């Protein structure tokens, strides 16, 4: 039975709001299941999904549409497809109501948006229509969205100005009491989307050379999950079961990777854990506006400095060393990795060893409150690793029974 009150929200100096363990937690424990307050497609406006993906998805629940079944289309625009009569009726009453349908259709026919702007701008337009519609259909959830971290910045002003102008001229939101449609609000919403949106990934394609590199099928705003801060060696990771869950399939589930004591901050990695130091720092600064100073980055920053110094050495000398001492250098590097990188154990134990996957492993939820499961699940490919005998069992994506 799941324990309650496992985590709490705290203000941490230099990190803002954070999720902290309220009691000792074990690996595999589910600390959060969160539902999105807003979902929107990650595909551009100017084309069918199949131009950008090998799959087609329901525009309400974003499940993969089965080729054997005939999807239902929006009766007004015929551009959006749904997996069932229920998804169609729910969507028409909320996320794809008359105003949203007309707004997306008009923007789809807008050359300045679909022909002369990058694909990112079209996806931002989808978000803004979904966000303004949220104010119409669920003012309380719009207030939650408005309370999330993110404020308009000068570097994003051009995009905000353009999109606000397009929406103002083509499809201004319906008038709602207490809701002011303004450039300032448009700018703030885009900033909140940038900092808080979670990508809902496409299914793993095991036929691809790099099955771990997946595209995004949709984005969601998860207000509780967005409070988790980043760490390049996380102690928790996110699972979703979009195509397999019988209900609430767009929920995200946050599970502990390993045991942590009471009072420890619970962190996720905002991207695959195999990325190198320079790539991580670049992404975090550009996308989230901060420089990471976690324990792993402190170690690897030292490596980066050493590599820069070595790069100043004579090129011919380096080439000669590579030719004459290939194998010893590999052995030396491996030895240095083990002694100078105290976190190497994390990658050995918690990074999926399926070729080109790079997912993170976390124990399956255990019925024993005092002991973690020996079965570890990959959050990308779904493989199940038996830690007890080091035998991998290909359980398929989302192999274990999904918690309710």
Kinemage of the C-alpha trace (Angstrom):
@kinemage 1
@onewidth
@group {chain A} dominant
@subgroup {mainchain}
@vectorlist {calphas} color= white
{ca unk a 1} P 0.000 0.000 0.000
{ca unk a 2} L 1.328 3.419 -0.955
{ca unk a 3} L 2.404 5.639 1.914
{ca unk a 4} L 1.059 9.172 2.193
{ca unk a 5} L 2.661 12.582 2.735
{ca unk a 6} L 5.982 11.458 1.301
{ca unk a 7} L 7.119 14.913 0.138
{ca unk a 8} L 6.594 18.562 0.919
{ca unk a 9} L 7.291 21.893 -0.788
{ca unk a 10} L 10.076 24.042 0.649
{ca unk a 11} L 11.886 27.219 -0.299
{ca unk a 12} L 15.596 26.492 -0.742
{ca unk a 13} L 18.013 29.394 -0.941
{ca unk a 14} L 19.355 29.773 -4.462
{ca unk a 15} L 16.948 27.161 -5.867
{ca unk a 16} L 13.501 28.570 -5.138
{ca unk a 17} L 10.585 26.231 -4.522
{ca unk a 18} L 11.626 22.611 -4.250
{ca unk a 19} L 10.227 19.171 -3.452
{ca unk a 20} L 11.779 17.654 -0.304
{ca unk a 21} L 11.271 14.227 1.274
{ca unk a 22} L 9.091 14.329 4.398
{ca unk a 23} L 10.363 10.916 5.511
{ca unk a 24} L 12.968 8.385 4.398
{ca unk a 25} L 12.080 7.144 0.907
{ca unk a 26} L 13.014 3.889 -0.762
{ca unk a 27} L 13.938 3.275 -4.398
{ca unk a 28} L 10.859 2.589 -6.501
{ca unk a 29} L 8.461 4.549 -4.321
{ca unk a 30} L 6.004 6.702 -6.231
{ca unk a 31} L 6.207 10.212 -4.771
{ca unk a 32} L 3.863 11.925 -7.213
{ca unk a 33} L 1.239 11.212 -9.832
{ca unk a 34} L 0.224 14.412 -11.587
{ca unk a 35} L -2.411 15.170 -14.234
{ca unk a 36} L -1.975 17.945 -16.813
{ca unk a 37} L -4.060 21.095 -16.605
{ca unk a 38} L -3.301 21.797 -20.260
{ca unk a 39} L -2.239 19.681 -23.256
{ca unk a 40} L -1.384 20.720 -26.807
{ca unk a 41} L 0.042 19.077 -29.906
{ca unk a 42} L 3.761 19.315 -30.672
{ca unk a 43} L 3.142 19.215 -34.424
{ca unk a 44} L 3.141 22.356 -36.581
{ca unk a 45} L 0.002 23.898 -37.979
{ca unk a 46} L 0.968 23.655 -41.626
{ca unk a 47} L 0.645 19.945 -42.310
{ca unk a 48} L -0.635 16.540 -41.334
{ca unk a 49} L 1.046 14.648 -38.515
{ca unk a 50} L 2.429 12.019 -40.898
{ca unk a 51} L 4.648 14.665 -42.521
{ca unk a 52} L 6.560 14.889 -39.236
{ca unk a 53} L 5.964 11.500 -37.606
{ca unk a 54} L 5.464 7.856 -38.498
{ca unk a 55} L 2.434 7.758 -36.188
{ca unk a 56} L -0.886 9.574 -35.826
{ca unk a 57} L -2.217 10.536 -32.411
{ca unk a 58} L -5.588 11.325 -30.906
{ca unk a 59} L -5.948 15.087 -30.459
{ca unk a 60} L -7.476 14.643 -27.015
{ca unk a 61} L -5.628 11.858 -25.163
{ca unk a 62} L -2.657 11.696 -27.561
{ca unk a 63} L -2.665 7.913 -27.721
{ca unk a 64} L -1.262 6.414 -30.885
{ca unk a 65} L -4.151 5.739 -33.261
{ca unk a 66} L -4.267 2.118 -34.331
{ca unk a 67} L -4.014 1.571 -38.081
{ca unk a 68} L -6.857 -0.961 -37.990
{ca unk a 69} L -9.342 1.490 -36.451
{ca unk a 70} L -10.969 4.415 -38.227
{ca unk a 71} L -10.365 7.648 -36.276
{ca unk a 72} L -13.148 10.174 -35.802
{ca unk a 73} L -12.641 13.690 -37.210
{ca unk a 74} L -13.746 17.037 -35.890
{ca unk a 75} L -17.083 17.714 -37.638
{ca unk a 76} L -16.158 21.375 -38.181
{ca unk a 77} L -12.560 21.417 -39.399
{ca unk a 78} L -11.834 17.762 -40.256
{ca unk a 79} L -8.212 18.488 -39.325
{ca unk a 80} L -8.216 16.953 -35.860
{ca unk a 81} L -8.710 13.248 -35.207
{ca unk a 82} L -9.846 11.351 -32.162
{ca unk a 83} L -9.553 7.745 -31.030
{ca unk a 84} L -13.104 7.336 -29.693
{ca unk a 85} L -16.522 9.015 -29.466
{ca unk a 86} L -15.706 9.861 -25.847
{ca unk a 87} L -12.482 11.686 -26.747
{ca unk a 88} L -14.304 13.552 -29.508
{ca unk a 89} L -17.168 14.680 -27.258
{ca unk a 90} L -14.867 15.624 -24.364
{ca unk a 91} L -12.623 17.623 -26.685
{ca unk a 92} L -15.467 19.483 -28.401
{ca unk a 93} L -16.756 20.499 -24.980
{ca unk a 94} L -13.378 21.755 -23.744
{ca unk a 95} L -9.979 21.686 -25.453
{ca unk a 96} L -11.293 21.769 -29.045
{ca unk a 97} L -14.422 23.868 -28.637
{ca unk a 98} L -15.768 26.211 -31.301
{ca unk a 99} L -13.355 29.054 -30.572
{ca unk a 100} L -10.274 26.782 -30.503
{ca unk a 101} L -11.354 25.080 -33.737
{ca unk a 102} L -11.829 28.408 -35.512
{ca unk a 103} L -8.614 29.881 -34.085
{ca unk a 104} L -6.453 26.961 -35.226
{ca unk a 105} L -8.110 26.942 -38.663
{ca unk a 106} L -7.518 30.659 -39.175
{ca unk a 107} L -3.901 30.433 -38.044
{ca unk a 108} L -3.390 27.443 -40.336
{ca unk a 109} L -4.414 29.709 -43.227
{ca unk a 110} L -2.131 32.552 -42.116
{ca unk a 111} L 0.912 32.736 -44.461
{ca unk a 112} L 2.931 34.996 -42.166
{ca unk a 113} L 2.745 32.300 -39.462
{ca unk a 114} L 2.975 28.999 -41.335
{ca unk a 115} L 5.262 30.048 -44.208
{ca unk a 116} L 7.574 32.680 -42.773
{ca unk a 117} L 8.053 31.599 -39.163
{ca unk a 118} L 10.015 28.681 -37.657
{ca unk a 119} L 8.132 25.586 -36.578
{ca unk a 120} L 8.684 26.575 -32.942
{ca unk a 121} L 6.507 29.647 -33.459
{ca unk a 122} L 3.612 27.511 -34.697
{ca unk a 123} L 3.843 25.289 -31.624
{ca unk a 124} L 3.926 28.375 -29.407
{ca unk a 125} L 0.746 29.521 -31.159
{ca unk a 126} L -0.891 26.190 -30.292
{ca unk a 127} L 0.081 26.689 -26.664
{ca unk a 128} L -1.321 30.209 -26.489
{ca unk a 129} L -4.668 29.141 -27.951
{ca unk a 130} L -4.810 26.293 -25.406
{ca unk a 131} L -3.840 28.634 -22.562
{ca unk a 132} L -6.388 31.325 -23.429
{ca unk a 133} L -9.032 28.640 -23.821
{ca unk a 134} L -8.134 27.355 -20.353
{ca unk a 135} L -9.163 30.738 -18.955
{ca unk a 136} L -12.536 30.215 -20.626
{ca unk a 137} L -13.261 26.605 -19.641
{ca unk a 138} L -11.409 26.388 -16.306
{ca unk a 139} L -10.556 29.725 -14.666
{ca unk a 140} L -9.187 27.951 -11.578
{ca unk a 141} L -6.667 25.982 -13.661
{ca unk a 142} L -5.743 29.154 -15.525
{ca unk a 143} L -4.928 30.737 -12.171
{ca unk a 144} L -2.675 27.761 -11.407
{ca unk a 145} L -0.954 28.205 -14.764
{ca unk a 146} L -0.495 31.913 -14.057
{ca unk a 147} L 1.127 31.137 -10.687
{ca unk a 148} L 3.886 28.963 -12.156
{ca unk a 149} L 7.444 30.189 -12.513
{ca unk a 150} L 8.217 32.287 -15.577
{ca unk a 151} L 8.142 35.954 -16.524
{ca unk a 152} L 8.408 37.559 -19.940
{ca unk a 153} L 11.993 38.414 -20.940
{ca unk a 154} L 13.364 40.875 -23.479
{ca unk a 155} L 14.972 38.114 -25.568
{ca unk a 156} L 11.530 36.574 -26.162
{ca unk a 157} L 9.778 39.882 -26.842
{ca unk a 158} L 9.822 39.540 -30.644
{ca unk a 159} L 8.045 36.173 -30.569
{ca unk a 160} L 5.498 37.435 -28.036
{ca unk a 161} L 4.790 40.577 -30.066
{ca unk a 162} L 4.314 38.621 -33.295
{ca unk a 163} L 2.049 35.946 -31.826
{ca unk a 164} L -0.025 38.457 -29.889
{ca unk a 165} L -0.554 40.438 -33.082
{ca unk a 166} L -1.621 37.318 -35.011
{ca unk a 167} L -4.077 36.178 -32.343
{ca unk a 168} L -5.467 39.716 -31.892
{ca unk a 169} L -6.219 40.077 -35.591
{ca unk a 170} L -7.380 36.547 -36.414
{ca unk a 171} L -8.978 35.071 -33.320
{ca unk a 172} L -9.099 37.229 -30.174
{ca unk a 173} L -10.199 35.199 -27.131
{ca unk a 174} L -13.803 35.585 -25.967
{ca unk a 175} L -14.337 38.269 -23.339
{ca unk a 176} L -14.146 36.818 -19.836
{ca unk a 177} L -14.736 38.721 -16.619
{ca unk a 178} L -11.460 39.265 -14.751
{ca unk a 179} L -9.379 38.202 -17.753
{ca unk a 180} L -7.378 40.821 -19.677
{ca unk a 181} L -6.009 39.739 -23.041
{ca unk a 182} L -2.773 41.720 -23.360
{ca unk a 183} L 0.749 41.583 -24.743
{ca unk a 184} L 2.091 41.379 -21.186
{ca unk a 185} L -0.015 38.293 -20.510
{ca unk a 186} L 0.997 36.690 -23.809
{ca unk a 187} L 4.655 37.235 -22.941
{ca unk a 188} L 4.229 35.834 -19.419
{ca unk a 189} L 2.379 32.745 -20.673
{ca unk a 190} L 5.118 31.956 -23.195
{ca unk a 191} L 7.698 32.170 -20.418
{ca unk a 192} L 5.673 29.799 -18.221
{ca unk a 193} L 5.366 27.354 -21.092
{ca unk a 194} L 9.113 27.446 -21.723
{ca unk a 195} L 10.010 26.703 -18.102
{ca unk a 196} L 7.243 24.290 -17.128
{ca unk a 197} L 6.046 22.251 -20.114
{ca unk a 198} L 6.783 18.514 -20.134
{ca unk a 199} L 7.188 16.753 -23.468
{ca unk a 200} L 5.032 13.675 -24.042
{ca unk a 201} L 7.283 11.545 -26.176
{ca unk a 202} L 6.501 9.393 -29.176
{ca unk a 203} L 6.676 5.603 -28.708
{ca unk a 204} L 10.054 3.911 -28.770
{ca unk a 205} L 10.927 2.597 -32.231
{ca unk a 206} L 13.190 -0.383 -31.676
{ca unk a 207} L 13.949 -0.507 -35.413
{ca unk a 208} L 15.684 2.855 -35.292
{ca unk a 209} L 19.441 2.935 -34.831
{ca unk a 210} L 19.060 5.240 -31.843
{ca unk a 211} L 15.802 4.248 -30.163
{ca unk a 212} L 16.477 6.624 -27.273
{ca unk a 213} L 16.145 9.715 -29.481
{ca unk a 214} L 12.404 10.259 -29.676
{ca unk a 215} L 10.379 13.191 -30.902
{ca unk a 216} L 7.704 14.932 -28.866
{ca unk a 217} L 4.072 14.186 -29.730
{ca unk a 218} L 2.524 16.703 -27.316
{ca unk a 219} L 3.321 19.024 -24.434
{ca unk a 220} L 1.611 19.201 -21.072
{ca unk a 221} L 1.616 21.564 -18.101
{ca unk a 222} L 1.845 19.556 -14.864
{ca unk a 223} L 1.647 22.050 -11.980
{ca unk a 224} L 2.974 19.778 -9.215
{ca unk a 225} L 5.622 18.007 -11.283
{ca unk a 226} L 6.932 21.369 -12.485
{ca unk a 227} L 8.156 22.069 -8.935
{ca unk a 228} L 10.908 19.445 -9.166
{ca unk a 229} L 14.310 21.029 -9.659
{ca unk a 230} L 17.049 19.654 -11.885
{ca unk a 231} L 20.107 17.623 -10.975
{ca unk a 232} L 22.472 15.960 -13.442
{ca unk a 233} L 22.494 12.906 -11.146
{ca unk a 234} L 18.810 12.767 -10.186
{ca unk a 235} L 17.390 10.695 -7.345
{ca unk a 236} L 13.988 10.366 -9.046
{ca unk a 237} L 12.765 10.013 -12.614
{ca unk a 238} L 9.580 10.383 -14.589
{ca unk a 239} L 7.519 7.590 -16.131
{ca unk a 240} L 4.489 7.833 -18.390
{ca unk a 241} L 2.310 5.202 -20.029
{ca unk a 242} L 0.467 7.214 -22.669
{ca unk a 243} L -0.346 4.325 -24.994
{ca unk a 244} L -0.840 1.648 -22.330
{ca unk a 245} L -2.694 3.148 -19.359
{ca unk a 246} L -6.415 2.274 -19.277
{ca unk a 247} L -7.291 5.730 -17.922
{ca unk a 248} L -5.555 9.001 -17.003
{ca unk a 249} L -3.023 8.012 -19.664
{ca unk a 250} L -1.401 11.458 -19.852
{ca unk a 251} L -0.481 11.465 -16.149
{ca unk a 252} L 3.191 11.581 -15.213
{ca unk a 253} L 4.488 9.351 -12.436
{ca unk a 254} L 7.583 10.350 -10.445
{ca unk a 255} L 9.420 7.382 -8.929
{ca unk a 256} L 12.476 7.282 -6.697
{ca unk a 257} L 15.622 5.898 -8.309
{ca unk a 258} L 17.250 4.993 -5.002
{ca unk a 259} L 16.776 5.441 -1.254
{ca unk a 260} L 17.030 8.943 0.219
{ca unk a 261} L 16.850 10.173 3.830
{ca unk a 262} L 14.264 12.532 5.257
{ca unk a 263} L 14.835 16.171 4.315
{ca unk a 264} L 16.629 15.455 1.008
{ca unk a 265} L 15.584 17.444 -2.058
{ca unk a 266} L 14.003 15.262 -4.767
{ca unk a 267} L 15.344 16.142 -8.210
{ca unk a 268} L 14.757 15.069 -11.802
{ca unk a 269} L 17.073 15.380 -14.772
{ca unk a 270} L 15.516 17.642 -17.391
{ca unk a 271} L 17.130 15.589 -20.190
{ca unk a 272} L 18.872 12.209 -20.716
{ca unk a 273} L 21.576 11.638 -18.127
{ca unk a 274} L 24.234 10.654 -20.702
{ca unk a 275} L 24.667 14.197 -22.045
{ca unk a 276} L 28.136 15.657 -21.573
{ca unk a 277} L 29.018 18.615 -19.391
{ca unk a 278} L 29.143 21.348 -22.058
{ca unk a 279} L 25.882 20.209 -23.658
{ca unk a 280} L 24.093 20.120 -20.301
{ca unk a 281} L 25.286 23.560 -19.294
{ca unk a 282} L 24.312 25.039 -22.669
{ca unk a 283} L 20.796 23.579 -22.558
{ca unk a 284} L 20.154 24.596 -18.968
{ca unk a 285} L 21.309 28.164 -19.540
{ca unk a 286} L 19.431 28.637 -22.820
{ca unk a 287} L 16.204 26.846 -21.874
{ca unk a 288} L 15.958 27.425 -18.119
{ca unk a 289} L 18.210 30.388 -17.421
{ca unk a 290} L 20.610 28.902 -14.859
{ca unk a 291} L 24.058 27.357 -14.593
{ca unk a 292} L 24.126 23.973 -12.903
{ca unk a 293} L 26.521 23.537 -9.986
{ca unk a 294} L 25.532 20.033 -8.909
{ca unk a 295} L 28.159 17.582 -7.634
{ca unk a 296} L 28.507 15.933 -11.039
{ca unk a 297} L 29.003 19.257 -12.822
{ca unk a 298} L 31.681 20.293 -10.315
{ca unk a 299} L 33.647 17.135 -11.136
{ca unk a 300} L 33.164 17.379 -14.894
{ca unk a 301} L 33.929 21.105 -14.980
{ca unk a 302} L 37.413 20.176 -13.778
{ca unk a 303} L 37.670 17.659 -16.611
{ca unk a 304} L 36.613 20.333 -19.075
{ca unk a 305} L 39.363 22.668 -17.851
{ca unk a 306} L 41.922 19.895 -18.214
{ca unk a 307} L 40.752 19.144 -21.764
{ca unk a 308} L 41.061 22.814 -22.685
{ca unk a 309} L 44.649 22.866 -21.426
{ca unk a 310} L 45.487 19.682 -23.260
{ca unk a 311} L 44.066 21.196 -26.432
{ca unk a 312} L 46.904 23.725 -26.390
{ca unk a 313} L 49.552 20.999 -26.722
{ca unk a 314} L 51.404 20.382 -29.944
{ca unk a 315} L 49.125 18.623 -32.477
{ca unk a 316} L 51.869 16.426 -33.883
{ca unk a 317} L 52.801 15.162 -30.427
{ca unk a 318} L 49.194 14.289 -29.730
{ca unk a 319} L 48.879 12.427 -33.025
{ca unk a 320} L 52.006 10.431 -32.274
{ca unk a 321} L 50.698 9.494 -28.842
{ca unk a 322} L 47.402 8.352 -30.341
{ca unk a 323} L 49.182 6.173 -32.904
{ca unk a 324} L 51.704 4.617 -30.519
{ca unk a 325} L 49.689 4.235 -27.345
{ca unk a 326} L 46.061 3.634 -28.266
{ca unk a 327} L 45.355 0.751 -25.893
{ca unk a 328} L 47.252 2.066 -22.839
{ca unk a 329} L 45.452 5.400 -23.151
{ca unk a 330} L 42.088 3.667 -23.200
{ca unk a 331} L 43.016 1.690 -20.096
{ca unk a 332} L 44.331 4.791 -18.395
{ca unk a 333} L 41.137 6.704 -19.225
{ca unk a 334} L 39.002 3.912 -17.819
{ca unk a 335} L 41.057 3.863 -14.620
{ca unk a 336} L 40.859 7.644 -14.308
{ca unk a 337} L 37.072 7.469 -14.848
{ca unk a 338} L 36.709 5.116 -11.903
{ca unk a 339} L 38.973 7.022 -9.515
{ca unk a 340} L 38.214 10.630 -10.484
{ca unk a 341} L 34.500 10.267 -11.070
{ca unk a 342} L 32.855 9.232 -7.789
{ca unk a 343} L 29.442 9.009 -9.488
{ca unk a 344} L 30.418 6.257 -11.937
{ca unk a 345} L 28.363 3.747 -9.928
{ca unk a 346} L 25.189 5.669 -10.786
{ca unk a 347} L 25.672 5.051 -14.511
{ca unk a 348} L 26.563 1.405 -14.049
{ca unk a 349} L 23.468 0.720 -11.997
{ca unk a 350} L 20.849 3.215 -13.155
{ca unk a 351} L 21.464 3.866 -16.862
{ca unk a 352} L 19.773 1.454 -19.268
{ca unk a 353} L 22.308 -0.774 -21.030
{ca unk a 354} L 20.118 -1.348 -24.068
{ca unk a 355} L 22.072 -0.127 -27.088
{ca unk a 356} L 21.424 3.561 -27.877
{ca unk a 357} L 18.629 3.872 -25.324
{ca unk a 358} L 20.218 6.018 -22.568
{ca unk a 359} L 17.122 5.808 -20.382
{ca unk a 360} L 17.139 5.886 -16.582
{ca unk a 361} L 16.342 2.826 -14.468
{ca unk a 362} L 14.242 2.907 -11.303
{ca unk a 363} L 12.993 -0.012 -9.198
{ca unk a 364} L 9.420 -1.130 -9.723
{ca unk a 365} L 7.075 -0.214 -6.860
{ca unk a 366} L 7.411 -2.804 -4.103
{ca unk a 367} L 4.727 -4.227 -1.811
{ca unk a 368} L 7.379 -4.467 0.905
{ca unk a 369} L 7.583 -1.066 2.589
{ca unk a 370} L 11.040 -1.901 3.950
{ca unk a 371} L 12.750 -3.126 0.800
{ca unk a 372} L 13.052 -1.982 -2.811
{ca unk a 373} L 12.314 -4.314 -5.697
{ca unk a 374} L 15.195 -6.039 -7.499
{ca unk a 375} L 13.440 -5.314 -10.799
{ca unk a 376} L 14.408 -2.003 -12.391
{ca unk a 377} L 12.386 -0.452 -15.222
{ca unk a 378} L 13.764 1.839 -17.934
{ca unk a 379} L 11.759 5.039 -18.335
{ca unk a 380} L 12.496 5.182 -22.083
{ca unk a 381} L 12.380 1.694 -23.608
{ca unk a 382} L 10.505 -0.102 -20.812
{ca unk a 383} L 13.076 -2.863 -20.392
{ca unk a 384} L 13.073 -4.636 -17.048
{ca unk a 385} L 16.465 -5.390 -15.519
{ca unk a 386} L 16.691 -8.065 -12.847
{ca unk a 387} L 19.274 -6.660 -10.505
{ca unk a 388} L 19.481 -9.878 -8.495
{ca unk a 389} L 20.917 -12.005 -11.288
{ca unk a 390} L 21.831 -9.277 -13.770
{ca unk a 391} L 19.532 -10.753 -16.406
{ca unk a 392} L 17.627 -8.362 -18.639
{ca unk a 393} L 14.064 -9.182 -19.531
{ca unk a 394} L 12.557 -7.264 -22.429
{ca unk a 395} L 9.247 -6.385 -20.849
{ca unk a 396} L 8.295 -3.825 -23.472
{ca unk a 397} L 7.368 -0.222 -22.824
{ca unk a 398} L 5.332 0.160 -19.659
{ca unk a 399} L 5.647 -3.528 -18.803
{ca unk a 400} L 4.459 -3.479 -15.221
{ca unk a 401} L 0.886 -2.889 -14.121
{ca unk a 402} L 0.184 0.826 -14.074
{ca unk a 403} L -0.664 2.212 -10.601
{ca unk a 404} L -4.089 3.772 -10.040
